[in-house]
Amino acid sequence: MKRYVAAGLLVAIIAVAAMAGAGIGIKNVFDGENVHGGANKWQARMHEMAEAKMKARRGIYRDLLNLDREEGMLSYEEGKFYVDGIEIYFGDAWWLNHTIRSDYDGDGEYETVWNELLGLVGSNVTVNGRLVNETLVASHINGMFLRIPFKTEFMVLNGVIEQVNGTFYIDGYKIILPRRMARSDYDGDGLLERMHVELQGLAGSVATIDGYAFNGKIRPLHINGIAI
């Protein structure tokens, strides 16, 4: 009996030695099915997904420069901007009165969008964006990013926040929420939760939401006076 046990152990040792010589470890025999192999594949998949997401984001901004474009002298007539006879929509009054992130007119100062644009009037510019009903909705000025080219309207909505099948509405407008943790305690429960959870805490109550409205949707900038 002892001989059989010894013989079995010897065979097992020889088999392990053979696998080691072939570059196969005990840990690797079940790779793809064991915990280690599964974890490695999961990490690789998550890395691929993150890379794909970053490439998609970069692609969005690259594509904006491949949309419609107008080149020529920027003019301002009767409350509207033009380039080569084409009306340019840079944003509504609310947006134009905000300090911009880039120095478009090159005067060394960061001014409101309005003043930056006035500083470019009379000079040759390149404006990229989307041509909608013979109006170019601008995304870039001279290659510098301005905004996503959607013709939106700044609105202030006041009403009851309703939740329907996981989607939130106010005054008939669908509320587009960022998919992240909230920066403020909007529902006043003493917790910082994800944005949709914060809004769940406000469902059924009257609230004031302001932001950019388009196609029956609103992308909030403030909820009850608190910035998003």
C-alpha positions as CSV (number, residue, x, y, z in Angstrom):
1,M,0.0,0.0,0.0
2,K,2.8,2.3,0.9
3,R,4.5,1.6,-2.5
4,Y,1.3,2.7,-4.3
5,V,1.2,6.0,-2.4
6,A,4.9,6.6,-3.0
7,A,4.4,5.8,-6.7
8,G,1.5,8.2,-6.9
9,L,3.4,11.0,-5.3
10,L,6.4,10.4,-7.6
11,V,4.1,10.7,-10.6
12,A,2.6,13.9,-9.3
13,I,6.0,15.4,-8.7
14,I,7.2,14.5,-12.2
15,A,4.0,16.1,-13.7
16,V,4.5,19.3,-11.8
17,A,8.2,19.4,-12.8
18,A,7.2,18.9,-16.4
19,M,4.6,21.7,-16.3
20,A,7.2,24.0,-14.7
21,G,9.7,23.2,-17.4
22,A,7.1,24.1,-20.0
23,G,6.5,27.5,-18.3
24,I,3.2,26.5,-16.7
25,G,2.7,27.3,-13.1
26,I,0.1,25.8,-10.7
27,K,-1.5,29.2,-10.5
28,N,-1.7,29.4,-14.3
29,V,-3.2,26.0,-15.0
30,F,-6.8,27.3,-14.4
31,D,-6.2,30.9,-15.6
32,G,-9.4,32.4,-16.9
33,E,-11.4,30.3,-14.5
34,N,-9.6,30.7,-11.1
35,V,-9.8,33.8,-9.0
36,H,-6.5,35.2,-10.2
37,G,-7.2,34.7,-13.8
38,G,-10.7,36.1,-13.5
39,A,-9.4,39.2,-11.7
40,N,-6.7,39.9,-14.2
41,K,-9.2,39.6,-17.1
42,W,-11.7,41.9,-15.2
43,Q,-8.9,44.5,-14.7
44,A,-7.9,44.3,-18.3
45,R,-11.5,44.7,-19.4
46,M,-12.0,47.8,-17.1
47,H,-8.8,49.3,-18.5
48,E,-10.1,48.8,-22.1
49,M,-13.4,50.4,-21.2
50,A,-11.7,53.4,-19.6
51,E,-9.5,53.8,-22.7
52,A,-12.5,53.6,-25.0
53,K,-14.3,56.2,-23.0
54,M,-11.4,58.6,-23.1
55,K,-11.0,58.1,-26.9
56,A,-14.7,58.8,-27.3
57,R,-14.4,62.0,-25.4
58,R,-11.4,63.1,-27.4
59,G,-13.2,62.1,-30.6
60,I,-16.2,64.4,-29.7
61,Y,-14.0,67.5,-29.4
62,R,-12.0,66.6,-32.5
63,D,-15.2,66.1,-34.5
64,L,-16.4,69.6,-33.5
65,L,-13.6,71.1,-35.7
66,N,-14.8,68.9,-38.6
67,L,-18.3,70.2,-38.6
68,D,-19.4,73.5,-40.3
69,R,-16.9,76.4,-40.4
70,E,-17.0,80.0,-41.4
71,E,-13.9,82.2,-42.0
72,G,-13.9,86.0,-42.5
73,M,-14.3,89.3,-40.7
74,L,-16.5,89.2,-37.5
75,S,-19.1,92.0,-37.6
76,Y,-21.8,93.0,-35.2
77,E,-25.1,94.5,-36.6
78,E,-28.4,95.1,-34.8
79,G,-27.6,92.8,-31.9
80,K,-26.3,89.9,-34.0
81,F,-22.8,88.7,-34.9
82,Y,-21.9,87.7,-38.5
83,V,-19.0,86.2,-40.4
84,D,-19.1,86.5,-44.2
85,G,-22.8,87.2,-44.1
86,I,-23.7,84.2,-42.0
87,E,-25.3,84.8,-38.6
88,I,-23.2,83.4,-35.7
89,Y,-24.9,82.2,-32.5
90,F,-22.4,82.3,-29.6
91,G,-25.0,81.8,-26.8
92,D,-27.9,83.5,-25.1
93,A,-27.6,86.7,-23.0
94,W,-27.1,84.7,-19.8
95,W,-24.1,82.9,-21.3
96,L,-22.6,86.0,-23.0
97,N,-22.5,87.8,-19.6
98,H,-20.3,85.1,-18.0
99,T,-16.5,85.4,-17.7
100,I,-14.9,83.1,-20.3
101,R,-12.1,80.7,-19.8
102,S,-9.9,81.7,-22.7
103,D,-8.6,85.0,-24.0
104,Y,-10.2,85.0,-27.4
105,D,-9.3,88.6,-28.4
106,G,-5.7,88.3,-27.1
107,D,-5.7,91.4,-25.0
108,G,-4.3,89.6,-21.9
109,E,-7.5,89.7,-19.9
110,Y,-10.3,87.1,-19.2
111,E,-13.5,89.0,-19.8
112,T,-17.1,88.1,-20.3
113,V,-17.9,86.3,-23.5
114,W,-19.6,89.4,-24.7
115,N,-16.5,91.6,-24.3
116,E,-14.2,89.0,-25.7
117,L,-16.4,88.9,-28.9
118,L,-16.5,92.7,-29.1
119,G,-12.7,92.7,-29.0
120,L,-12.7,90.5,-32.1
121,V,-15.2,92.6,-34.1
122,G,-13.4,93.9,-37.2
123,S,-10.8,91.1,-37.3
124,N,-10.6,87.9,-39.3
125,V,-11.8,84.9,-37.4
126,T,-12.5,81.2,-37.9
127,V,-15.6,79.9,-36.3
128,N,-16.5,76.2,-36.1
129,G,-19.9,74.8,-35.1
130,R,-23.2,73.5,-36.5
131,L,-25.2,75.2,-39.2
132,V,-28.8,75.2,-38.1
133,N,-31.4,77.1,-40.2
134,E,-28.7,79.3,-41.8
135,T,-27.3,80.2,-38.4
136,L,-23.9,78.8,-37.3
137,V,-24.1,77.7,-33.7
138,A,-20.5,78.2,-32.6
139,S,-18.4,75.7,-30.8
140,H,-14.9,77.2,-31.3
141,I,-13.4,80.6,-32.1
142,N,-9.9,80.4,-33.8
143,G,-9.6,76.9,-32.6
144,M,-10.4,77.7,-29.0
145,F,-13.3,75.8,-27.4
146,L,-16.3,77.9,-26.5
147,R,-19.3,75.6,-25.9
148,I,-21.1,72.5,-27.2
149,P,-22.9,73.6,-30.3
150,F,-26.5,73.4,-29.2
151,K,-28.9,76.3,-29.4
152,T,-30.2,76.4,-25.8
153,E,-32.2,78.8,-23.7
154,F,-31.5,79.7,-20.1
155,M,-34.6,79.1,-18.1
156,V,-35.8,79.3,-14.5
157,L,-38.4,76.6,-13.7
158,N,-40.5,76.5,-10.5
159,G,-42.8,73.5,-9.8
160,V,-43.1,70.1,-8.2
161,I,-40.3,67.6,-9.0
162,E,-41.9,64.5,-10.3
163,Q,-40.3,61.1,-10.7
164,V,-41.6,58.8,-13.4
165,N,-39.9,55.4,-14.0
166,G,-36.6,56.7,-12.6
167,T,-36.7,59.9,-14.6
168,F,-37.2,63.3,-13.0
169,Y,-39.4,66.2,-14.4
170,I,-40.2,69.7,-13.4
171,D,-42.9,71.8,-15.1
172,G,-43.0,69.3,-18.0
173,Y,-39.2,69.4,-18.6
174,K,-37.0,66.3,-18.2
175,I,-34.2,67.0,-15.8
176,I,-30.8,65.9,-17.1
177,L,-28.6,65.0,-14.1
178,P,-24.8,64.5,-14.1
179,R,-23.9,60.9,-13.2
180,R,-21.8,61.5,-10.2
181,M,-21.8,62.2,-6.5
182,A,-23.5,65.4,-5.4
183,R,-21.3,68.2,-4.3
184,S,-24.0,69.6,-2.0
185,D,-26.8,68.3,0.2
186,Y,-29.8,69.3,-2.0
187,D,-32.5,67.3,-0.2
188,G,-31.2,68.4,3.3
189,D,-31.0,65.0,4.8
190,G,-27.4,65.5,6.0
191,L,-25.9,63.2,3.5
192,L,-23.9,63.7,0.3
193,E,-25.4,61.1,-2.1
194,R,-25.4,60.5,-5.9
195,M,-27.3,63.2,-7.8
196,H,-30.3,61.0,-8.6
197,V,-30.6,60.0,-5.0
198,E,-30.5,63.7,-3.9
199,L,-33.3,64.4,-6.4
200,Q,-35.3,61.5,-5.1
201,G,-35.2,63.2,-1.7
202,L,-36.8,66.2,-3.4
203,A,-39.4,64.3,-5.4
204,G,-42.9,65.5,-4.6
205,S,-41.8,68.9,-3.3
206,V,-41.8,72.3,-4.9
207,A,-38.3,73.4,-6.2
208,T,-36.7,76.0,-8.4
209,I,-34.3,74.8,-11.0
210,D,-32.4,77.0,-13.5
211,G,-30.3,75.9,-16.4
212,Y,-30.1,75.4,-20.1
213,A,-33.3,74.1,-21.8
214,F,-33.4,72.3,-25.1
215,N,-35.9,69.9,-26.8
216,G,-38.1,69.6,-23.7
217,K,-35.1,68.9,-21.4
218,I,-33.2,71.1,-18.9
219,R,-29.6,70.7,-17.8
220,P,-29.6,72.3,-14.3
221,L,-27.1,74.8,-13.2
222,H,-28.7,75.3,-9.8
223,I,-31.3,73.5,-7.6
224,N,-33.0,75.8,-5.1
225,G,-30.1,78.3,-5.6
226,I,-27.4,75.7,-4.9
227,A,-24.9,75.2,-7.8
228,I,-24.7,71.7,-9.4
